[in-house]
């Protein structure tokens, strides 16, 4: 159960930092720009720039780096599997072979590059959820998608679904922790034996967890219907968004980072 402790992904931490005060639309657009730069990174000095930007953003958000990095635990297995697959199956000049498996210099480079990209992707996305409340994030996404309403795009519904999904990540982790503790108190052994035995031992955990998830979704639907929720038609906002100079400055900074990286790669190349 240690992997459930100190989870930060999907949580919102109220604060009065500079990053918290930014407009949600600016933060979403800035995140897209930063992730674009991360996926364009392909040189050693690029992997010095983006971690430095991440640390700067964490300082501006007044978020502890240890708390921020705890979100990596949720996707650590995916990162390891992706790196191993790239390491063993990437095309290139082999330096080690065993049957169908081979390790090449290109595979090693691709493996650590993809691992770093996934880590930075999760950490930057986690900064967005840590500094933006679910309601503000939903409103910001809806405003960004609103121009597509003219062609029948369900902007409000999509924004609401994404926000609910993010909001229920901590809830699902708490419920998982509660079910695990209940099963351990009944004498369940979840940490010993072969992989098959452990998978069988987790069945009593997964079944009640699925029941809780569907029950929570049903309760949420009933609550929304009881409050006469009918989508975004005629919906007003208690705190309307106001675009400020700081929002423009943040976007210009993110855009300048991406363009600067591209120009530097072009100049060095």
Beta strands, then each sheet from edge to edge (+ up, - down):
strand 1: 94-98
strand 2: 101-104
sheet 1: 1+ 2-
end
